[in-house]
Amino acid sequence: MVSSSPQGEAPLGARVTAPLALSKINLTLLAHVAGDREVLCTASEAGEAAATLLQSHAGPYGLVHLQPGVAILGLYPHNNQPAILGAFVRSLAGAKSVIHGLASSPSAITVVISALKKNKTVQQLFEHFHFSSFESPKEFFAAQPPPEEILQKVVATYQEKVIKVYLIVPQADLDLWGMSIASRDILEGFAYALSELAELGLTVPFLVALPGLGINEFLVSFSTARDPSAGDQGAEVRGILQKHLPESRPVRLTPVAGIFLHGPHFGDRYGIAHTLVEALEKAHVTLLALSCTISSISLIIRQRELTPALLILGNTFEAPVAGPSKPPN
């Protein structure tokens, strides 16, 4: 489902993560862009209850749209390589898939599409990627467990008093880009733009895409990381985006920092996303963008808030914290 959160409305915790956590509703995907909207997925049997709950907390200008009958496809590892992200998006374009949501993690890129498009999208992925475990889409589908078995593995019945995470990894000196793409029909242009970013030597450690509410449009937000010796490449990135997406108006925020929580398995049990959001809100850290998918949580914040963010997250989760790749300004 997609919820709209106009600037000035209640924060993400009060509107989304707290109500879901209190109602013990598991999230299997959450992508958020501050001041705009978020897309989230739950088990199908919890969809209507979650939509009703979120609408009651949406505020006078908030909207919630429930989209039933969707599937999540994930590709990993992608190692933040824009060429891989571009090939993934090109597969979606080839299958004429409508993106209901897209989210990245440190090792995976996932998309929410209509369940009816799942087979065609997988076939397109085999056109652009080689999978060592499967020679063909037919072998892939034959190896998939029944949905009931997947659900039993995903939804656990316990809660940790202190949530364990494998590692908390900060990354400083990122650029955050945002743009609204007017038509889903130009996915291929975005795919080529991502692929061309690789030629600049850039990586893309964060990427989300969120659909509009009832209009043929979606919002894209992504971060880029560069080699320090390369200098500022903002003009080159903007040129690539506008070449392949001429109607777009890319907005850049720099410097920002990313924090990546490896292995919280937020989809296994309710409340993990809210634990993170609540901690950041208490520390007055501005959450610019968020991606929860597979078994990792990725967030983008203002670089000057990196130190307090790491402090509060280190006190909230049981996990080692890696040193920042570069010291915050």
Residue, then its C-alpha position, 0 to 999 in steps of 0.5 A: m500500500v502507498s500512503s501520502s504524507p504532505q510536509g508538516e504532517a505527523p512524523l513517520g513513527a506516529r503515522v505508520t510504524a507505531p500503529l503497525a507495531l502496536s497492532k503486531i502487524n509485520l512489515t515485509l517492505l518499507a520505503h519512505v521519503a521524508g515529506d512525501r510518501e511511503v510504500l509498505c507491504t504486509a502479508s495479504e491477510a493483514g492488508e485491509a486492517a493495516a490500510t484502515l489503521l494507517q488511514s485513521h492516523a494519516g491526518p486531514y491531508g494524508l491518503v492511503h491506497l491499498q493495492p492487493g495482489v502484489a508480489i515482491l521480487g528480489l535480486y542479490p547481491h548487487n553490491n551498489q553497482p549502478a550497472i546492475l541496478g540499471a539492468f534490473v530496472r531494464s528487466l522491469a521495463g521489458a516486462k512492462s511491469v508497473i512499479h508499486g514500490l522499489a527498495s534497496s539494501p546493501s546486498a539486494i534490490t527488490v521491487v513490488i509488482s503485480a503478482l500477475k506480472k511475476n512470471k514475465t518479469v522473472q523471464q526478463l531477468f533471465e535475459h539480463f542476468h546469469f543465475s548459477s543455480f538456475e539455467s532457465p526461468k522454468e528451473f527457477f519456478a520449479a524450485q520455489p516453495p509453496p507460499e504457505e511455507i514461505l509465510q511460515k519461515v518469515v513470520a516468527t512468534y517471538q520478540e527480542k527485548v534488545i534487537k540484535v543486528y549483525l553490524i551497523v555501517p555508516q557511510a559519509d559524503l554521499d549525495l542524495w538525489g530526488m526527482s519525480i518521473a512523470s510516466r512509468d513508461i520511461l522506466e528504460g530511460f531511468a535504467y540507462a541513466l543508472s547504467e551510465l552512472a557506472e561510467l563515472g565510477l559511482t556506486v549507488p548505496f541507496l535507491v527507492a521508488l514510490p508510486g503516486l496516488g492515483i496518477n501516472e507518476f512515481l518518485v525516485s530517491f537515490s544516493t551516490a558515492r564517489d571516490p574522493s579523488a574524483g571531486d564533485q561530480g554533481a554536474e555530470v550526474r545531473g546531465i546524465l539524468q536530464k539526458h535520459l529523463p528530459e522532463s525530470r528536475p533532479v534535486r540534489l542534497t549534499p553532503v548526506a550520510g547513510i547508515f546500513l543495519h545488516g541483518p535485523h530481519f525486520g520482516d520476521r517480527y513486528g516493531i523493528a522498523h518502529t524501534l529504529v524510527e522512534a530512536l531517531e525521532k527521540a534523538h532529533v535526527t532527521l530521516l531523509a529517506l528509508s529502505c527496509t527490505i530483505s534483512s537490512i535497513s538503510l537510511i539517509i540522514r543529514q551528515r551533521e547528524l551522523t554522530p548522534a544517530l550512531l550513538i542512539l542506534g548503538n544504544t538501541f540495537e545490540a550490534p557492533v558499529a563500524g567506524p564511518s568511512k569518512p568523518p562527518n563534517 
